[in-house]
Amino acid sequence: MSSTPNTPSPLPPATRREFLKAGSGAALTAMMAQPSLGSVFVEGSDTIRVGLIGCGGRGTGAAFNALKADPGARLVAMGDTFADAVASSRKSLQESEEVSAQVTVSDEHCFAGFDAYQKVIEQSDVVLLVTPPHFRPQHLRAALEAGKHVFCEKPIAVDAPGVRHVLESGKLATEKKLSVVTGLCYRYHYAKRETMKRIHEGAIGDIVALETSYNIGGLWHRGRQPEWSDMEWQVRNWLYFTWLSGDHIVEQHIHSLDKIAWAMGSYPVKCTASGGRIVRTEEQWGNIYDHFNTTFEWENGVRGYSSCRQWNNAVADVSDHVFGTKGRCTVQAHEITGENEWRWRSEEPDDMYQNEHDELFRAVRSGEPINDCEIMSHSTLMAIMARMSAYTGQSITWDQALNSQESLTPKAYEWGELAVAPIARPGITEFV
């Protein structure tokens, strides 16, 4: 079984609420424990072949964590849209004192281009999907169809068709007894798990409201070189184009939204949002917004209030608060005040980025899979729902969002001209 703290004995199929309350690895390890799979790596060897798809900073970090997670893990293949990203990531990992001996990827197994993912999957037992979010539904399905275990960064899609695709892929993972671990890393943070456990056990009473913020400064931008086509410019600066990132409410604020959904034990049925561009207005910033404010409504009447922005030289706030009839939980501080005061204190290591890979590789070794597809799909949809509301100026229900036919996929993956979609205008942009 997974080493998830407080993992219960195997349970009958859980309700969505029970599933969310139990956390990520814990619930699904219990729900989906299967007889041993036998060797899923190179036959006659303890080696687990790891392939990295997406070689930016987050991808390089994921590869580092994956190699640290298991002494038998070997990085054997790397792929990215751009060859220079592969070379930079490979060099960084080869120079790491902690994992360099496990980096065995050859020149022949370094791939570039839109089809690089296919070649990496062929060489691997465990695949790390760390590309821009747009590509994840396609890459996840290909990995699972090939019988590979997966670490899948958040978010898992940028539109509703992508979310539906991943939900179907989750069923395939179940059928094939394959693990899919999410990059919603707070789900693998032991302090967060204990904090949520106490909320669900009633330490703050009945939840009456929630508030979450992800207000930070700006992120990286790679500019534009004269020789870059429209497509290359957009992919190299993927954060700033909705078709690639989903906008920052989906790409980044998903962490916060996932936490309040986890606290509630369910997802909201409706939201009303606003947002826009008042700081990042130049062409270089693509077509995303720089701020959002959202009110989420749950079926029981509870409301959650969300704010996210990326403004330089403005006050920062990354926090989550859950208000109950008996007290209040400050989630990021792992603290409860009120009738049942408590604060997380532990001297044990609790690196959530490492924890998620540790649990993935334990699942691979044990043959008892973890499947996070439903959680990561629904948390992604929660963020997309808020973006839809802000872009259109309309209140959007969960069912509307899930059944949306809006596809952000370009007509072709080609190095050439690609017009930037118009910036959304609330009250004018229509819900599709």
C-alpha positions as CSV (number, residue, x, y, z in Angstrom):
1,M,0.0,0.0,0.0
2,S,1.0,3.6,-0.4
3,S,2.7,5.2,2.6
4,T,0.0,7.9,2.8
5,P,-0.6,8.9,6.4
6,N,-3.9,7.6,7.9
7,T,-4.6,5.4,4.9
8,P,-7.7,3.3,5.7
9,S,-8.2,-0.3,5.0
10,P,-9.5,-1.2,1.5
11,L,-13.0,0.4,1.1
12,P,-15.9,-0.2,-1.2
13,P,-16.3,2.3,-4.1
14,A,-16.3,5.8,-2.5
15,T,-18.6,8.7,-3.2
16,R,-17.1,11.8,-4.8
17,R,-17.2,13.5,-1.4
18,E,-15.5,10.6,0.4
19,F,-12.9,10.5,-2.4
20,L,-12.0,14.1,-2.1
21,K,-11.9,14.0,1.7
22,A,-9.4,11.1,1.7
23,G,-6.9,13.1,-0.3
24,S,-5.1,12.0,-3.4
25,G,-2.9,8.9,-3.2
26,A,-4.6,7.6,0.0
27,A,-8.1,7.3,-1.4
28,L,-7.2,5.8,-4.7
29,T,-4.6,3.4,-3.3
30,A,-7.4,2.1,-1.1
31,M,-10.0,2.1,-3.8
32,M,-7.9,0.6,-6.5
33,A,-5.5,-1.8,-4.8
34,Q,-4.9,-4.8,-7.2
35,P,-2.9,-8.0,-7.1
36,S,0.8,-7.5,-7.9
37,L,1.4,-6.6,-11.5
38,G,4.7,-8.4,-11.6
39,S,7.6,-6.7,-13.4
40,V,6.6,-3.5,-15.1
41,F,10.1,-2.5,-15.9
42,V,12.9,-4.0,-18.0
43,E,12.4,-7.8,-17.7
44,G,15.0,-9.4,-15.4
45,S,16.1,-6.1,-14.0
46,D,15.3,-3.8,-11.1
47,T,15.7,-0.8,-13.4
48,I,12.7,1.5,-13.9
49,R,13.1,3.4,-17.2
50,V,12.0,7.1,-16.8
51,G,11.2,9.3,-19.7
52,L,10.8,13.1,-19.5
53,I,8.4,14.9,-21.8
54,G,8.8,18.7,-21.3
55,C,12.3,19.8,-20.4
56,G,11.7,23.3,-18.9
57,G,12.5,24.2,-15.3
58,R,9.5,22.2,-13.8
59,G,10.3,19.2,-16.0
60,T,13.9,19.2,-14.9
61,G,12.8,19.4,-11.3
62,A,10.3,16.5,-11.8
63,A,13.0,14.4,-13.3
64,F,15.3,15.1,-10.4
65,N,12.5,14.1,-7.9
66,A,11.7,10.9,-9.9
67,L,15.3,9.8,-9.8
68,K,15.6,10.5,-6.1
69,A,12.5,8.5,-5.5
70,D,13.9,5.1,-6.5
71,P,17.5,3.9,-6.6
72,G,16.6,1.8,-9.6
73,A,15.2,4.7,-11.6
74,R,17.2,5.7,-14.7
75,L,16.4,8.6,-17.0
76,V,16.7,7.0,-20.4
77,A,14.8,9.4,-22.7
78,M,14.0,13.1,-23.0
79,G,11.8,15.0,-25.3
80,D,10.6,18.6,-25.8
81,T,9.3,20.8,-28.6
82,F,12.7,22.4,-28.7
83,A,16.1,20.7,-28.9
84,D,17.8,23.5,-26.8
85,A,15.5,22.8,-23.9
86,V,16.4,19.1,-24.0
87,A,20.1,19.9,-24.0
88,S,19.8,22.4,-21.1
89,S,17.8,20.0,-19.0
90,R,20.0,17.1,-19.7
91,K,23.2,19.1,-18.8
92,S,21.6,20.3,-15.5
93,L,20.7,16.7,-14.4
94,Q,24.1,15.3,-15.5
95,E,25.8,17.9,-13.3
96,S,23.7,17.1,-10.2
97,E,25.7,15.3,-7.6
98,E,22.6,13.6,-6.3
99,V,21.3,12.0,-9.4
100,S,23.9,12.2,-12.2
101,A,24.7,8.5,-11.9
102,Q,21.1,7.8,-12.8
103,V,21.0,10.0,-15.9
104,T,21.8,7.4,-18.7
105,V,20.0,9.1,-21.6
106,S,22.0,8.9,-24.8
107,D,22.1,11.3,-27.7
108,E,20.0,9.0,-29.7
109,H,17.2,9.1,-27.0
110,C,17.0,12.9,-27.0
111,F,14.1,14.0,-29.1
112,A,12.7,17.3,-30.3
113,G,9.5,18.4,-32.1
114,F,5.8,18.0,-31.7
115,D,6.1,14.2,-32.0
116,A,8.9,13.9,-29.5
117,Y,6.5,12.5,-26.8
118,Q,5.8,9.4,-28.9
119,K,9.5,8.5,-29.0
120,V,10.0,9.1,-25.3
121,I,7.0,6.9,-24.4
122,E,8.4,4.0,-26.5
123,Q,11.6,4.0,-24.4
124,S,10.0,4.3,-20.9
125,D,8.3,2.5,-18.1
126,V,7.3,5.7,-16.2
127,V,6.6,8.9,-18.2
128,L,6.8,12.4,-16.7
129,L,4.4,14.8,-18.5
130,V,5.6,18.3,-17.9
131,T,4.8,20.1,-21.2
132,P,2.6,23.2,-21.5
133,P,-0.9,22.1,-20.3
134,H,-2.5,22.1,-23.8
135,F,-0.6,19.0,-24.8
136,R,-1.4,16.9,-21.7
137,P,-4.6,15.1,-22.7
138,Q,-3.0,13.8,-25.9
139,H,0.3,12.8,-24.2
140,L,-1.5,11.1,-21.2
141,R,-3.7,9.0,-23.5
142,A,-0.7,8.0,-25.6
143,A,1.3,6.9,-22.4
144,L,-1.6,4.9,-21.0
145,E,-2.4,3.2,-24.3
146,A,1.2,2.2,-24.4
147,G,1.0,0.7,-20.8
148,K,3.1,3.3,-19.1
149,H,2.8,4.8,-15.6
150,V,2.6,8.6,-15.5
151,F,3.4,11.6,-13.4
152,C,1.1,14.4,-14.9
153,E,1.7,18.0,-14.0
154,K,-1.2,20.3,-13.4
155,P,-3.4,21.5,-15.0
156,I,-4.4,18.5,-17.1
157,A,-6.1,20.5,-19.9
158,V,-7.0,24.0,-21.0
159,D,-10.6,23.4,-22.2
160,A,-13.6,21.2,-21.4
161,P,-13.0,18.7,-24.3
162,G,-9.5,18.2,-22.8
163,V,-11.0,17.5,-19.4
164,R,-13.4,15.0,-20.8
165,H,-10.6,13.3,-22.6
166,V,-8.6,12.9,-19.4
167,L,-11.6,11.6,-17.5
168,E,-11.9,8.9,-20.2
169,S,-8.1,8.2,-19.9
170,G,-8.6,7.7,-16.1
171,K,-10.9,4.8,-16.9
172,L,-8.2,3.3,-19.2
173,A,-5.6,3.7,-16.3
174,T,-8.0,1.7,-14.1
175,E,-8.5,-1.0,-16.6
176,K,-4.8,-1.4,-17.2
177,K,-3.8,-1.0,-13.5
178,L,-1.5,1.9,-14.2
179,S,-0.6,4.7,-11.9
180,V,-1.3,8.3,-12.7
181,V,0.0,10.8,-10.1
182,T,-1.0,14.4,-10.2
183,G,1.2,17.5,-10.0
184,L,-1.3,19.0,-7.6
185,C,1.4,18.7,-5.1
186,Y,-0.4,19.9,-2.0
187,R,-2.3,16.6,-2.2
188,Y,1.0,14.9,-1.3
189,H,2.0,17.4,1.5
190,Y,1.7,15.6,4.8
191,A,1.0,18.8,6.7
192,K,-1.9,19.6,4.3
193,R,-3.2,16.1,4.6
194,E,-3.3,16.3,8.3
195,T,-4.9,19.7,8.2
196,M,-7.6,18.6,5.8
197,K,-8.2,15.4,7.9
198,R,-9.0,17.6,10.9
199,I,-11.3,19.8,8.9
200,H,-13.2,16.8,7.7
201,E,-13.4,15.4,11.2
202,G,-15.2,18.5,12.4
203,A,-12.4,20.5,14.1
204,I,-13.9,23.8,12.8
205,G,-17.5,22.6,12.8
206,D,-19.6,23.0,9.7
207,I,-17.9,25.1,6.9
208,V,-19.7,28.4,6.3
209,A,-17.3,30.1,3.9
210,L,-13.9,29.9,2.2
211,E,-11.4,32.4,0.9
212,T,-8.3,31.8,-1.2
213,S,-5.7,34.1,-2.8
214,Y,-2.9,33.6,-5.2
215,N,-1.7,37.2,-5.6
216,I,1.9,37.3,-6.8
217,G,4.2,39.2,-9.1
218,G,5.0,38.5,-12.8
219,L,6.6,35.3,-14.1
220,W,9.2,34.7,-16.8
221,H,9.0,35.9,-20.4
222,R,11.4,34.9,-23.1
223,G,10.8,37.7,-25.5
224,R,10.8,37.1,-29.3
225,Q,13.6,36.5,-31.7
226,P,13.3,37.7,-35.3
227,E,13.7,34.1,-36.7
228,W,10.9,32.7,-34.6
229,S,7.6,32.0,-36.3
230,D,4.3,32.9,-34.6
231,M,4.0,29.3,-33.4
232,E,7.5,29.2,-31.9
233,W,7.0,32.6,-30.2
234,Q,3.8,31.4,-28.6
235,V,5.1,28.0,-27.5
236,R,8.3,29.4,-26.1
237,N,6.1,32.0,-24.1
238,W,3.3,29.5,-23.5
239,L,2.2,31.1,-20.2
240,Y,0.6,34.0,-22.0
241,F,-1.6,32.3,-24.5
242,T,-4.9,30.7,-23.3
243,W,-4.7,27.8,-25.8
244,L,-1.4,26.7,-24.2
245,S,-1.8,27.6,-20.5
246,G,-5.5,28.0,-19.9
247,D,-4.6,31.5,-18.5
248,H,-3.0,31.8,-15.1
249,I,-6.2,31.1,-13.2
250,V,-6.0,27.6,-14.6
251,E,-2.2,27.2,-14.8
252,Q,-1.3,28.5,-11.4
253,H,-4.4,29.3,-9.2
254,I,-5.5,25.7,-9.7
255,H,-3.5,24.9,-6.6
256,S,-5.6,27.2,-4.5
257,L,-8.9,26.1,-6.0
258,D,-8.0,22.5,-5.5
259,K,-7.4,23.1,-1.8
260,I,-10.7,24.7,-1.1
261,A,-12.5,21.9,-3.1
262,W,-10.5,19.4,-1.0
263,A,-11.6,21.2,2.2
264,M,-15.3,21.2,1.1
265,G,-15.1,17.5,0.0
266,S,-16.9,18.4,-3.2
267,Y,-16.8,20.8,-6.2
268,P,-18.9,24.0,-6.7
269,V,-22.0,23.9,-8.7
270,K,-21.7,27.5,-10.0
271,C,-19.4,30.5,-10.2
272,T,-19.5,34.1,-11.1
273,A,-16.2,35.8,-12.0
274,S,-14.6,39.0,-13.2
275,G,-11.1,39.8,-14.5
276,G,-9.1,41.6,-17.1
277,R,-5.8,43.2,-18.2
278,I,-4.9,46.4,-16.5
279,V,-1.1,46.0,-16.0
280,R,0.0,43.6,-18.8
281,T,-1.6,45.2,-21.8
282,E,1.1,45.1,-24.4
283,E,1.2,42.5,-27.3
284,Q,4.0,40.6,-25.7
285,W,1.6,39.4,-23.0
286,G,-0.5,37.4,-25.4
287,N,-4.2,37.2,-24.7
288,I,-4.5,36.2,-21.1
289,Y,-5.8,38.3,-18.2
290,D,-3.6,39.5,-15.3
291,H,-6.2,39.3,-12.6
292,F,-9.4,37.3,-11.7
293,N,-11.9,37.5,-8.8
294,T,-14.4,34.6,-8.4
295,T,-17.3,33.7,-6.2
296,F,-17.9,29.9,-6.1
297,E,-21.2,28.4,-4.9
298,W,-21.7,24.9,-3.5
299,E,-24.9,22.9,-3.5
300,N,-25.3,23.4,0.3
301,G,-25.2,27.2,-0.1
302,V,-21.6,27.7,1.1
303,R,-19.6,30.3,-0.9
304,G,-15.9,30.4,-1.6
305,Y,-14.2,33.7,-2.6
306,S,-11.1,33.5,-4.8
307,S,-8.6,36.1,-6.0
308,C,-5.6,35.7,-8.2
309,R,-3.3,38.2,-10.0
310,Q,0.1,38.6,-11.4
311,W,1.2,42.2,-10.8
312,N,4.7,43.4,-10.1
313,N,5.3,45.8,-7.2
314,A,1.9,44.9,-5.6
315,V,1.3,43.2,-2.3
316,A,1.6,39.4,-2.5
317,D,-0.7,37.0,-0.7
318,V,-0.8,33.2,-1.2
319,S,-3.3,31.9,1.5
320,D,-6.4,29.8,2.1
321,H,-8.9,30.3,4.9
322,V,-11.7,27.9,5.8
323,F,-14.4,29.4,8.2
324,G,-16.5,27.1,10.3
325,T,-19.1,27.2,13.1
326,K,-16.4,26.2,15.6
327,G,-13.3,28.0,14.3
328,R,-11.1,28.9,11.4
329,C,-8.4,27.0,9.5
330,T,-5.5,28.9,7.9
331,V,-4.5,26.1,5.5
332,Q,-1.1,27.4,4.4
333,A,-0.1,27.8,8.0
334,H,-1.6,24.4,9.0
335,E,-3.3,26.1,11.9
336,I,-6.8,25.9,13.5
337,T,-8.1,28.5,15.9
338,G,-11.3,28.4,17.9
339,E,-12.8,25.6,20.0
340,N,-10.2,23.0,18.8
341,E,-6.9,24.9,18.5
342,W,-4.2,23.0,16.7
343,R,-1.1,23.6,14.6
344,W,1.0,21.1,12.6
345,R,4.4,20.5,14.2
346,S,6.8,17.9,12.8
347,E,10.5,17.5,12.4
348,E,10.1,14.9,9.6
349,P,10.9,15.9,6.0
350,D,7.8,17.0,4.1
351,D,8.8,18.0,0.5
352,M,5.6,17.7,-1.4
353,Y,7.4,17.7,-4.8
354,Q,9.4,14.7,-3.6
355,N,6.5,13.0,-1.8
356,E,4.5,12.7,-5.0
357,H,7.3,10.9,-6.8
358,D,8.1,8.7,-3.8
359,E,4.5,7.5,-3.7
360,L,4.4,7.0,-7.5
361,F,7.4,4.8,-7.5
362,R,6.2,2.9,-4.5
363,A,3.0,2.2,-6.3
364,V,4.9,1.0,-9.4
365,R,7.0,-1.3,-7.3
366,S,4.1,-2.7,-5.3
367,G,1.7,-3.1,-8.2
368,E,-1.0,-1.2,-6.2
369,P,-1.8,1.8,-8.5
370,I,-2.7,5.3,-7.7
371,N,-5.0,7.0,-10.1
372,D,-5.5,10.8,-9.6
373,C,-7.3,11.4,-12.9
374,E,-10.6,12.3,-11.4
375,I,-9.2,14.8,-8.9
376,M,-6.9,16.5,-11.4
377,S,-9.7,16.7,-14.0
378,H,-12.3,18.2,-11.7
379,S,-9.9,20.7,-10.1
380,T,-8.8,21.8,-13.6
381,L,-12.5,22.1,-14.6
382,M,-13.2,24.3,-11.6
383,A,-10.5,26.7,-12.8
384,I,-11.7,26.6,-16.4
385,M,-15.3,27.3,-15.2
386,A,-14.0,30.5,-13.5
387,R,-12.1,31.6,-16.6
388,M,-15.2,31.0,-18.7
389,S,-17.3,33.2,-16.3
390,A,-14.7,36.0,-16.3
391,Y,-14.2,35.9,-20.1
392,T,-18.0,36.0,-20.8
393,G,-19.3,38.0,-17.9
394,Q,-21.8,35.3,-17.2
395,S,-22.4,33.0,-14.3
396,I,-21.4,29.5,-15.3
397,T,-22.6,26.2,-13.8
398,W,-20.5,23.1,-13.3
399,D,-22.6,21.2,-15.9
400,Q,-22.3,24.0,-18.4
401,A,-18.5,24.0,-18.0
402,L,-18.2,20.2,-18.3
403,N,-20.3,20.1,-21.4
404,S,-18.7,23.1,-23.1
405,Q,-17.8,22.6,-26.8
406,E,-15.2,25.3,-26.9
407,S,-11.9,23.8,-28.2
408,L,-8.7,25.8,-28.0
409,T,-6.7,23.4,-30.2
410,P,-5.1,25.1,-33.2
411,K,-5.8,23.9,-36.8
412,A,-2.3,22.4,-37.1
413,Y,0.9,22.0,-35.1
414,E,3.2,23.6,-37.6
415,W,6.1,26.2,-37.4
416,G,4.5,29.1,-39.2
417,E,1.8,31.7,-38.9
418,L,-0.6,31.5,-36.0
419,A,-2.9,34.4,-35.2
420,V,-3.4,35.3,-31.5
421,A,-7.0,34.8,-30.5
422,P,-8.8,38.0,-29.5
423,I,-8.6,39.0,-25.9
424,A,-11.9,38.1,-24.2
425,R,-14.4,40.9,-23.5
426,P,-17.0,40.3,-20.8
427,G,-20.5,40.8,-22.1
428,I,-19.3,40.4,-25.7
429,T,-17.4,37.1,-25.7
430,E,-19.9,34.3,-25.8
431,F,-20.0,31.1,-23.9
432,V,-19.6,28.1,-26.2
